Amino acid sequence: MDFGRLLTISRKEWIQLRRDPRSMILAFALPLALLLFFGYAITWDVEDIPIAVLNEDETPESRALVEAFTGSGLFRVDEWLAGSGDVADRLVRGSVDGVLAIPPGYARALRDPGRAAEVQLLLDGSDANTATIALNYADAIVARLGARLAPGGAAGSTPVSLEPRTWYNPNLESRHMIVPALIAVIMSVIAALLTALTIAREWERGTMEQLAATPASRLEIVLGKLLPYLAIGLFDVATTVVAGIAIFGTPLHGSVLLLAAFTVLFLIGALGLGIFISAAVKSQVLATQVAMVATYLPAVLLSGFMFDIASMPRALQAVTFLVPARYFVTVTRGIFLKGVGLEALWPQALLMTLYAVLGLTLATRAFKKELPA
């Protein structure tokens, strides 16, 4: 391999890239824009849930229950209902996500040690995620209130006291889970889109003859075209990492150098995939469409970014092993939130190395220096 020829091809590719404003925007502006857009738009935190209250007891105890819900910061009362006939109407219209119904005699039952005071929380299950989280919130609020009102307090009411602790993301903020994975998803798409235009551009502009006439080998041409985009990809990852920490407050507990090493492996594979697509279809429009389908949908749906892989059907779980973003999502979350090293991430390192080799191999084999007759 002649490094002089390789660097010459890299310089030529960089000059072409600089002369294309759309590619420059795609390379430098889009990753940060996507991070900000998805970082703010996607959240699994459910707060300030709107509810209506039907308080048929009208006692200090029933009002204390409502105050326990509103004081938690998780629920807000948007409406006080006059009768049970209004409950179905509010849930059907979607003006509230739930109705807290306190029946007559709630306070009397609360003061009677032989009885259980019952209340009802009706939830709109058309949004199953919000309903499930709201139900868990309500269970915790009622249990905490019941422990406080029970004789002897919570410790005297049960022989077992559970004290849960959440590691790595103690406040359970979804952004801390989303931002590291977003970096993997964004770079999976951007890297393939950038290089999907390279060979196709040469065909459409009529410069493939000049490229084919050079003494450079196919591998030198592929690596030469890949290097500028590898540098751009590393810059984009550094930018999104800094933005994730500065804007979203996502902690970075692990090694920056290890993250950089994994990023290089991932980018080589993704860029190689883009060059392979570009060489195979020879059309910029078609290459862009194929790159989007081959990277965006698998990265979003099958990488563990939005949906837990363990809860997927067995067949889809097997398919996720073919999605490189799955491994990079595990790496970014592990380094950001857990601070783990190579001792925990070596399986991902091995698979991403195979991905990088596969990407380069496919790109080199798909690129032909021979022109069609």
C-alpha positions in Angstrom: 0.0 0.0 0.0 1.3 3.4 -1.0 0.5 6.0 1.7 1.3 8.8 -0.7 -1.4 7.8 -3.1 -3.8 7.1 -0.3 -3.3 10.7 1.1 -3.6 12.2 -2.3 -7.0 10.5 -2.8 -8.0 11.7 0.7 -7.1 15.2 -0.2 -9.1 15.0 -3.4 -12.1 13.7 -1.5 -11.9 16.5 1.0 -11.7 19.2 -1.7 -14.8 17.7 -3.4 -16.6 17.6 0.0 -15.8 21.3 0.7 -17.3 22.3 -2.7 -20.6 20.6 -1.8 -22.5 22.8 0.7 -25.2 20.1 1.2 -22.6 17.5 2.2 -20.9 20.0 4.5 -24.2 20.6 6.3 -24.9 16.9 6.5 -21.4 16.3 7.9 -21.1 19.1 10.5 -24.5 20.6 11.3 -27.0 17.7 11.1 -25.5 15.5 13.9 -25.8 18.2 16.5 -29.2 19.3 15.2 -30.5 15.7 15.5 -29.0 15.3 19.0 -30.8 18.5 20.2 -34.1 17.6 18.4 -34.3 14.0 19.6 -32.8 14.8 23.0 -35.6 17.2 23.8 -38.3 15.4 21.9 -37.9 11.9 23.2 -38.4 11.3 26.9 -39.9 8.5 28.9 -40.2 10.6 32.0 -43.9 11.0 32.9 -44.6 14.0 35.2 -47.4 16.4 35.8 -50.1 13.9 34.9 -53.5 15.6 34.5 -56.2 14.1 36.6 -59.7 14.9 37.7 -60.9 14.4 41.3 -64.3 13.1 42.4 -64.3 13.7 46.2 -67.5 12.4 47.5 -66.2 12.3 51.1 -65.3 16.0 51.5 -63.3 15.5 54.7 -59.9 16.7 55.8 -58.6 13.1 55.3 -59.9 13.0 51.7 -58.3 16.4 51.0 -55.1 15.1 52.5 -55.1 12.3 50.0 -55.5 14.7 47.1 -52.7 16.8 48.5 -50.5 13.8 48.6 -51.0 13.3 44.9 -50.5 16.9 43.9 -47.7 17.5 46.4 -45.6 14.7 44.8 -45.2 16.8 41.6 -46.3 13.8 39.6 -50.0 14.6 39.3 -51.9 17.8 38.9 -55.7 18.3 39.4 -57.2 19.9 36.3 -60.8 19.5 37.4 -63.0 18.7 40.3 -66.0 16.6 39.3 -69.5 17.1 40.7 -70.7 13.5 40.2 -69.8 10.0 38.9 -71.6 10.7 35.7 -68.8 13.0 34.6 -66.1 10.4 34.9 -66.6 8.5 31.6 -67.0 11.8 29.7 -63.7 13.2 30.8 -61.8 10.0 30.0 -63.5 9.7 26.6 -62.7 13.2 25.6 -59.1 12.9 26.8 -59.2 16.1 28.9 -57.5 14.2 31.7 -55.4 11.0 31.9 -57.1 9.7 35.0 -59.8 10.2 37.6 -59.2 9.9 41.4 -62.5 8.8 43.0 -62.8 9.0 46.8 -66.1 7.4 47.9 -68.3 8.5 50.9 -67.1 7.1 54.2 -63.4 7.2 53.3 -62.4 9.1 56.5 -64.6 6.9 58.6 -63.0 3.7 57.2 -59.6 5.2 57.7 -60.2 5.7 61.4 -61.5 2.2 61.8 -58.5 -0.2 62.4 -60.6 -3.2 61.3 -61.5 -1.7 57.9 -59.5 -0.8 54.8 -60.1 2.7 53.3 -60.7 2.2 49.6 -60.2 4.8 46.8 -60.3 4.3 43.1 -58.0 5.6 40.3 -59.4 5.3 36.8 -56.7 5.6 34.1 -56.9 6.1 30.3 -55.3 2.9 29.1 -55.1 4.0 25.4 -51.7 5.3 26.3 -50.5 2.2 28.0 -47.0 3.6 28.9 -48.4 6.6 30.8 -51.1 4.6 32.4 -48.6 2.0 33.7 -46.3 4.6 35.1 -49.2 6.6 36.7 -50.4 3.4 38.4 -47.0 2.8 39.9 -46.8 6.4 41.0 -50.2 6.1 42.6 -49.4 2.9 44.4 -46.2 4.5 45.9 -48.1 7.6 47.0 -50.9 5.7 48.6 -48.5 3.3 50.3 -46.4 6.1 51.7 -49.5 7.9 52.9 -50.9 4.7 54.5 -47.6 4.1 56.3 -47.6 7.6 57.7 -51.2 7.2 59.0 -50.7 3.7 60.3 -50.2 3.2 64.1 -46.5 3.1 64.8 -45.5 4.3 61.3 -44.2 2.3 58.4 -41.6 0.4 60.5 -44.3 -0.8 62.9 -46.8 -1.8 60.3 -44.6 -4.5 58.6 -41.7 -6.7 59.7 -39.8 -6.1 56.4 -38.6 -2.7 55.2 -37.4 -2.5 51.5 -35.0 0.3 50.7 -34.4 0.2 46.9 -31.3 1.9 45.4 -30.9 2.6 41.7 -27.3 2.6 40.4 -25.8 4.5 37.4 -28.9 6.6 36.9 -30.2 7.2 40.4 -32.8 9.8 39.4 -34.1 7.5 36.6 -33.8 10.4 34.1 -34.6 9.1 30.7 -32.4 11.7 29.0 -29.3 10.1 30.6 -30.2 6.9 28.9 -31.3 8.4 25.6 -28.4 10.8 24.9 -25.5 8.2 24.8 -27.7 5.9 22.6 -28.6 8.8 20.4 -24.9 9.3 19.6 -24.7 5.8 18.3 -27.9 6.0 16.3 -27.1 9.4 14.7 -23.6 8.4 13.7 -24.8 5.1 12.3 -27.1 7.1 9.9 -24.8 10.0 9.2 -21.7 7.9 8.5 -23.5 5.7 5.9 -25.2 8.7 4.3 -21.9 10.6 3.9 -20.0 7.9 2.1 -23.1 6.6 0.2 -22.5 9.6 -2.1 -18.8 9.1 -2.8 -18.6 6.5 -5.6 -22.0 7.4 -7.0 -20.8 11.1 -7.3 -17.8 10.0 -9.3 -20.1 8.1 -11.7 -22.6 10.9 -12.1 -20.0 13.6 -12.6 -18.0 11.6 -15.1 -14.8 11.5 -13.1 -14.7 7.8 -12.6 -12.5 7.4 -15.7 -9.8 9.6 -14.0 -10.1 7.6 -10.8 -9.9 4.3 -12.6 -6.8 5.5 -14.5 -4.8 6.1 -11.4 -2.3 3.5 -10.3 -3.9 3.3 -6.8 -5.3 -0.1 -5.9 -9.0 -0.6 -5.0 -8.2 -0.7 -1.2 -6.1 2.5 -1.5 -9.0 4.3 -3.2 -11.5 3.0 -0.6 -9.3 4.0 2.3 -8.5 7.3 0.7 -12.1 8.2 0.4 -12.9 6.9 3.8 -10.3 8.8 5.8 -11.8 12.4 5.5 -15.1 11.1 6.6 -13.5 9.2 9.5 -12.1 12.5 10.7 -15.4 14.2 10.3 -17.2 11.4 12.2 -14.7 11.7 15.1 -15.3 15.4 15.2 -19.1 14.9 15.1 -18.9 12.4 18.0 -16.7 14.7 20.0 -19.2 17.5 19.4 -22.3 15.5 20.4 -20.5 14.1 23.5 -19.7 17.6 24.7 -23.2 18.8 23.8 -24.8 15.9 25.7 -22.7 16.7 28.8 -23.1 20.5 28.6 -26.8 20.7 27.5 -28.4 17.6 28.9 -26.2 17.0 31.9 -25.4 13.4 30.9 -22.5 12.1 33.0 -19.5 10.6 31.4 -18.0 8.2 34.0 -15.8 6.1 31.7 -12.7 6.6 29.6 -12.7 9.1 26.7 -9.9 7.2 25.0 -11.8 4.0 25.1 -14.9 5.7 23.7 -12.7 7.1 20.9 -11.3 3.7 20.1 -14.8 2.1 19.9 -16.0 5.1 17.8 -13.2 4.5 15.2 -14.1 0.8 14.9 -17.8 1.7 14.5 -17.2 4.5 12.0 -14.9 2.4 9.8 -17.7 -0.3 9.5 -20.5 2.3 8.9 -18.4 4.3 6.4 -17.4 1.1 4.6 -21.1 0.1 4.4 -21.8 3.5 2.8 -19.1 3.1 0.2 -20.4 -0.4 -0.6 -23.9 1.0 -1.2 -22.5 3.8 -3.3 -20.4 1.5 -5.5 -23.2 -1.0 -5.8 -26.0 1.3 -7.0 -24.0 4.1 -8.7 -26.8 6.7 -8.1 -26.6 9.4 -5.4 -30.4 9.5 -5.0 -30.8 5.7 -4.8 -27.7 5.4 -2.6 -29.1 7.9 -0.1 -32.4 6.0 0.0 -30.8 2.6 0.5 -28.5 4.0 3.2 -31.4 5.4 5.1 -33.4 2.2 5.0 -30.3 0.1 5.8 -29.2 2.2 8.8 -32.0 4.4 10.2 -34.8 1.9 10.8 -32.5 -0.9 12.2 -30.7 1.6 14.4 -33.8 3.1 15.9 -36.0 -0.1 16.2 -33.5 -2.9 16.7 -30.5 -1.5 18.6 -32.1 -1.3 22.0 -32.2 2.5 21.7 -36.0 2.8 22.1 -37.2 -0.7 22.8 -35.8 -3.3 25.1 -34.3 -6.2 23.1 -35.1 -8.7 25.8 -38.8 -8.1 25.4 -38.8 -8.6 21.6 -39.9 -11.9 20.0 -37.2 -14.5 19.7 -36.9 -14.1 15.9 -36.4 -10.3 16.2 -33.8 -10.8 19.0 -31.8 -12.9 16.6 -32.0 -10.2 13.9 -30.7 -7.5 16.3 -27.3 -9.3 16.3 -26.9 -8.2 12.7 -27.4 -4.5 13.7 -24.0 -2.9 14.5 -25.7 0.0 16.3 -26.8 -2.5 19.0 -23.2 -2.9 20.0 -22.3 0.8 19.9 -25.4 1.6 22.0 -24.2 -0.9 24.6 -20.7 0.7 24.5 -21.9 4.3 24.8 -24.3 3.6 27.7 -21.7 1.5 29.4 -18.9 4.1 29.2 -21.2 7.1 29.9 -23.3 5.8 32.7 -21.5 2.8 34.2 -17.8 3.8 33.6 -17.0 0.3 32.5 -13.8 -0.7 30.6 -12.7 -3.2 28.1 -13.1 -6.0 30.7 -16.9 -5.6 30.3 -17.0 -4.5 26.7 -14.7 -6.9 25.0 -17.5 -8.8 23.3 -18.7 -5.5 21.7 -15.0 -4.7 20.8 -14.7 -8.1 19.0 -18.0 -7.8 17.1 -17.3 -4.2 16.1 -13.9 -5.1 14.8 -15.5 -7.8 12.7 -18.0 -5.1 11.5 -15.2 -2.8 10.5 -13.4 -5.6 8.6 -16.7 -6.6 6.9 -17.4 -3.0 5.9 -14.0 -2.5 4.3 -14.2 -5.8 2.6 -17.6 -5.2 1.1 -16.6 -1.7 0.0 -13.4 -2.9 -1.7 -15.1 -5.8 -3.5 -18.0 -3.7 -4.7 -15.7 -1.0 -6.1 -14.5 -1.8 -9.6 -11.8 0.1 -11.4 -12.9 -1.4 -14.7 -15.3 0.7 -16.7 -18.3 -0.8 -18.5 -17.8 -1.3 -22.2 
